[in-house]
Amino acid sequence: MSKIVSVHSFRGGTGKSNTTANLAAIIAGTGKRVGVIDTDIQSPGIHVLFGLDEEKMDKSLNDYLWGKCPIEDAAYDVSPVLKIGGIAVMSGGMYLIPSSLKAGEIAKVLREGYDVNMLNDGFRDLTRKLNLDYLFIDTHPGLNEETLLSITISDVLIIIMRPDAQDYQGTAVTVEIARKLEVPRLMLVVNKVLPSMDFDALEQKIEKTYDAHVAGVLPESEEMIALGSSGIFSLKYPDHPLTKTLRRIAEQVMAE
Amino acid sequence: MSGLFDRLGKELEAREKASGLTMMDVLTLPDDLRKLFNWMMRQEEVGIADVTTFLKHDEATARKLIADLVERCFVRENQVGGETHYRVRLAPKRGREVPLDIWQALGDKTKKQEGGK
């Protein structure tokens, strides 16, 4: 039975795409078949983490939404990036469905809209046709049609937040909506936490505030900043404390 | 007629016939109806027996409710092997209404960039 996992944050810059890519890579590394779909059609970016060259992006989610191709034709096998220290990690396969990076195509989808039913059908078709164990949905920050749809059909919703007053308020809105949409499993991930902060106290405070489970508290890391989205952190730094926390989050995603 | 159907019927009457439901619409529905749509969206397609079981009502009530949702274009029918299946009909995402010259300017710029490659 495949699982749909949406990764969302109310505000931008929380590390949503980075967390999505890392969790997908870690889970693929356990032998599962994993797909990642970029539904952030107005500001796509997760393809950068997987090293997908824009020039080689023949098809994208946009083409599927315009009825130009079946969704699986917009899926790229990105499992070759699954390497630690230059050695390939055994995986079940990892696929990325990017959104178009072409300015004209972004303008077109924003100007003309699209059939939301196709997006809903696309998620299911993708898991079926690629025989995926997990489909990660990287969403646009805030609340829009794509986000609400992906939250509704998710088995697991991961909400990323930073220890920041604006994030606290935005997360409260998202948690309330997720409950209205009856997401079976909701988890919070606190990201970019200063190492000098008391992680346990922060986790307890957030769990109490939202009455929701905190799956992990991720420290702000110089190595992550230096990497600058040019790769997948957990593959580059497999022994880093940040990677260890990401693995624990991945284990919780995979738990029944 | 059941209390549930009365409540949902009144809610549906208050809404204009549209080309489908937006996710924002779903959020503002009363609990009973929102739960039905949340469940239907997760199931992909459902038969009338599934709806009857979900609503915990008799089949006639479920059929009447579904017929009303189909009539109002919130649910669409699909014939599968002689059986009628139902799925939520989501409204198309509308394009953004911004001054046309902005799109024109962006389109021109894009064409120039693509032509320059």
Interface residues (C-beta under 8 A of the other chain):
Chain A: K102 A103 G104 A107 L110 R111 E112 G113 Y114 D115 V116 N117 N120 R124 E145 E146 L148 L149 T152 I153 I177 K180 L181 E182
Chain B: G20 T22 M23 M24 V26 L27 R34 K35 N38 M41 R42 E44 R89 L90 A91 P92 K93 R94 G95 R96 W103 L106 G107 K109 T110 K111 Q113 E114
